[in-house]
Amino acid sequence: MKILLCIATWALCSTLATAAALDAPPANPAIDMQGFLGTAAEAAQHRADRRLSERDFDRMRREPGTVVLDARSAEKFELMHVRGAINLSFPDITIASLAELLPDTNTRILIYCNNNFENSPRAFPTKRADASLNLSTYVALYTHGYRNVYELAPLLDPRTSIIEFEPAAPDRGLADTYERTQGESSAWPAQFTSQR
């Protein structure tokens, strides 16, 4: 029993000594959790009436002065993306990259993400709903002063969507899935025939 008591006392003293030795982390003015949470709440309210139907997204993406922004990785963008979209991967959304790519904060920007599309897991792998890239992208753009941002709302199948896609590289996963479910490769939508 004495040995057990000695071990417990030593463990407690070790833990207290280690805790006392840790320094409080220094403040970092380049990271502001409270500011982020406040801006995210504002962005959520702003976003509420800026979610678009498939038809409205397709119509608006064709209008002059509109930018369709895809914030997925360059690898996923290369597999398939909305026709005419530009790629700025989320980790690369910075003050400098936005100033270069979208210098006018009044530019109308349409966004979409993985969670807008199903049946193409290689190009559009599903994320948790509360970790959807649309949410992060919307908040980031709002934080940088962009208020003319709209988001594709529904979950769509690229094979049947009225929105046109461009595969910059073949997405065999999508083609194979389509052929398994539809039976004939000749039934593959015309917008994807360049992958064949």
VEXDREN-2710 file (C-alpha; in Angstrom, 1 decimal):
% VEXDREN-2710
k/r/px/py/pz
1/MET/0.0/0.0/0.0
2/LYS/2.9/2.4/0.9
3/ILE/4.4/1.7/-2.5
4/LEU/1.1/2.5/-4.3
5/LEU/0.8/5.7/-2.3
6/CYS/4.3/6.7/-3.2
7/ILE/3.7/6.1/-6.9
8/ALA/0.5/8.1/-6.8
9/THR/2.2/11.0/-5.0
10/TRP/5.1/11.0/-7.5
11/ALA/2.7/10.9/-10.4
12/LEU/0.7/13.9/-9.0
13/CYS/3.9/15.9/-8.3
14/SER/5.2/15.1/-11.8
15/THR/1.9/16.3/-13.4
16/LEU/1.8/19.5/-11.4
17/ALA/5.5/20.2/-12.2
18/THR/4.9/19.7/-15.9
19/ALA/1.8/21.9/-15.9
20/ALA/3.7/24.7/-14.0
21/ALA/6.5/24.4/-16.6
22/LEU/4.3/25.1/-19.6
23/ASP/4.2/28.7/-20.7
24/ALA/1.0/30.4/-21.7
25/PRO/0.9/30.5/-25.5
26/PRO/1.8/33.9/-26.9
27/ALA/-0.9/36.0/-28.5
28/ASN/-1.0/35.9/-32.3
29/PRO/-2.6/38.9/-33.9
30/ALA/-2.9/37.0/-37.2
31/ILE/-5.3/34.5/-35.7
32/ASP/-8.6/35.7/-34.2
33/MET/-11.1/33.0/-33.2
34/GLN/-13.6/35.5/-31.8
35/GLY/-13.5/37.7/-34.9
36/PHE/-14.0/34.6/-37.1
37/LEU/-17.0/33.4/-35.1
38/GLY/-18.6/36.9/-35.2
39/THR/-18.0/37.2/-39.0
40/ALA/-19.2/33.7/-39.6
41/ALA/-22.5/34.5/-37.8
42/GLU/-22.9/37.7/-40.0
43/ALA/-22.1/35.7/-43.1
44/ALA/-24.7/33.1/-42.2
45/GLN/-27.4/35.7/-42.1
46/HIS/-26.2/37.3/-45.3
47/ARG/-26.1/33.8/-47.0
48/ALA/-29.7/33.0/-46.1
49/ASP/-31.3/34.6/-49.1
50/ARG/-28.4/34.0/-51.5
51/ARG/-28.8/30.3/-52.1
52/LEU/-29.7/29.5/-55.7
53/SER/-31.8/26.9/-57.5
54/GLU/-30.2/24.9/-60.2
55/ARG/-32.0/26.9/-62.9
56/ASP/-31.0/30.3/-61.3
57/PHE/-27.4/29.2/-60.9
58/ASP/-27.2/28.1/-64.5
59/ARG/-28.8/31.4/-65.8
60/MET/-26.7/33.6/-63.6
61/ARG/-23.4/31.9/-64.4
62/ARG/-23.9/32.8/-68.1
63/GLU/-24.4/36.5/-67.4
64/PRO/-21.6/38.9/-68.1
65/GLY/-19.5/40.0/-65.2
66/THR/-20.3/36.8/-63.2
67/VAL/-17.5/34.6/-61.9
68/VAL/-18.0/31.0/-60.9
69/LEU/-15.5/30.1/-58.3
70/ASP/-14.6/26.5/-57.5
71/ALA/-12.6/26.3/-54.2
72/ARG/-12.0/22.6/-54.4
73/SER/-8.4/21.3/-54.9
74/ALA/-6.8/21.7/-58.3
75/GLU/-6.8/17.9/-58.6
76/LYS/-10.6/17.7/-58.1
77/PHE/-11.1/20.7/-60.4
78/GLU/-9.2/19.0/-63.1
79/LEU/-11.4/15.9/-62.9
80/MET/-14.6/17.9/-63.4
81/HIS/-15.9/21.4/-62.8
82/VAL/-18.8/23.7/-63.9
83/ARG/-18.1/25.0/-67.4
84/GLY/-16.3/28.4/-67.2
85/ALA/-15.5/28.1/-63.5
86/ILE/-12.1/29.4/-62.2
87/ASN/-10.2/27.5/-59.5
88/LEU/-8.9/29.0/-56.4
89/SER/-8.4/26.2/-53.9
90/PHE/-9.6/27.1/-50.4
91/PRO/-6.2/27.0/-48.8
92/ASP/-5.0/29.5/-51.4
93/ILE/-7.8/32.1/-50.6
94/THR/-5.6/34.9/-49.3
95/ILE/-5.6/38.7/-49.3
96/ALA/-3.1/38.6/-52.2
97/SER/-4.8/35.9/-54.3
98/LEU/-8.2/37.6/-54.0
99/ALA/-6.7/41.0/-54.9
100/GLU/-5.2/39.5/-58.0
101/LEU/-8.0/37.3/-59.1
102/LEU/-11.0/39.3/-58.0
103/PRO/-9.9/42.8/-57.4
104/ASP/-13.4/44.2/-57.4
105/THR/-15.2/43.1/-54.2
106/ASN/-18.5/43.9/-55.9
107/THR/-18.0/41.2/-58.5
108/ARG/-20.9/38.7/-58.6
109/ILE/-19.4/35.4/-57.5
110/LEU/-21.2/32.0/-57.7
111/ILE/-19.9/29.2/-55.6
112/TYR/-20.5/25.4/-55.4
113/CYS/-18.7/22.5/-53.7
114/ASN/-18.4/18.8/-53.4
115/ASN/-21.7/18.5/-51.5
116/ASN/-23.7/19.9/-54.4
117/PHE/-23.1/16.9/-56.5
118/GLU/-23.6/13.1/-56.2
119/ASN/-22.7/10.1/-58.2
120/SER/-19.2/11.4/-59.0
121/PRO/-17.2/10.5/-55.9
122/ARG/-13.8/11.0/-57.5
123/ALA/-14.5/14.6/-58.6
124/PHE/-16.9/15.5/-55.9
125/PRO/-16.2/13.5/-52.7
126/THR/-18.8/14.1/-50.0
127/LYS/-17.9/16.0/-46.9
128/ARG/-19.8/16.2/-43.6
129/ALA/-22.7/18.7/-44.0
130/ASP/-21.3/20.9/-41.3
131/ALA/-17.9/20.9/-43.0
132/SER/-19.1/21.7/-46.5
133/LEU/-16.7/23.7/-48.5
134/ASN/-19.5/26.1/-49.5
135/LEU/-19.7/27.2/-45.9
136/SER/-16.0/27.9/-45.5
137/THR/-15.8/29.6/-48.9
138/TYR/-18.8/31.8/-48.2
139/VAL/-17.4/32.9/-44.9
140/ALA/-13.9/33.5/-46.3
141/LEU/-15.2/35.7/-49.2
142/TYR/-17.5/37.6/-46.8
143/THR/-14.6/38.1/-44.4
144/HIS/-12.6/39.6/-47.3
145/GLY/-15.4/42.1/-48.1
146/TYR/-17.2/40.2/-50.9
147/ARG/-21.0/40.6/-50.5
148/ASN/-22.2/39.8/-54.0
149/VAL/-21.8/36.0/-53.5
150/TYR/-24.4/33.4/-54.3
151/GLU/-24.3/29.7/-53.6
152/LEU/-25.7/26.7/-55.5
153/ALA/-28.2/25.1/-53.0
154/PRO/-29.4/21.7/-54.2
155/LEU/-27.8/18.3/-54.4
156/LEU/-27.5/17.4/-58.1
157/ASP/-26.4/14.6/-60.3
158/PRO/-23.9/15.9/-63.0
159/ARG/-25.3/13.3/-65.4
160/THR/-28.7/14.9/-65.4
161/SER/-28.1/18.5/-64.3
162/ILE/-28.9/21.4/-66.7
163/ILE/-25.6/22.9/-65.6
164/GLU/-22.8/22.1/-68.0
165/PHE/-19.5/20.6/-66.8
166/GLU/-16.0/20.4/-68.2
167/PRO/-13.8/17.5/-67.5
168/ALA/-10.3/18.7/-67.9
169/ALA/-9.2/15.1/-67.5
170/PRO/-11.3/11.9/-67.8
171/ASP/-13.3/11.0/-64.7
172/ARG/-13.7/7.3/-65.4
173/GLY/-15.5/6.9/-62.0
174/LEU/-18.4/9.0/-63.3
175/ALA/-18.5/7.3/-66.7
176/ASP/-18.3/3.8/-65.2
177/THR/-21.0/4.6/-62.8
178/TYR/-23.2/6.0/-65.6
179/GLU/-22.6/2.9/-67.8
180/ARG/-23.4/0.5/-64.9
181/THR/-26.7/2.3/-64.1
182/GLN/-27.8/3.1/-67.6
183/GLY/-26.4/0.2/-69.6
184/GLU/-25.1/1.9/-72.8
185/SER/-22.2/4.2/-73.2
186/SER/-24.0/5.8/-76.1
187/ALA/-26.4/7.2/-73.6
188/TRP/-23.7/9.2/-71.9
189/PRO/-24.6/12.9/-72.0
190/ALA/-23.0/14.8/-74.9
191/GLN/-21.2/17.2/-72.5
192/PHE/-19.1/14.3/-71.3
193/THR/-18.4/12.6/-74.6
194/SER/-14.9/14.1/-74.8
195/GLN/-13.9/11.9/-71.9
196/ARG/-14.5/8.7/-73.9
END
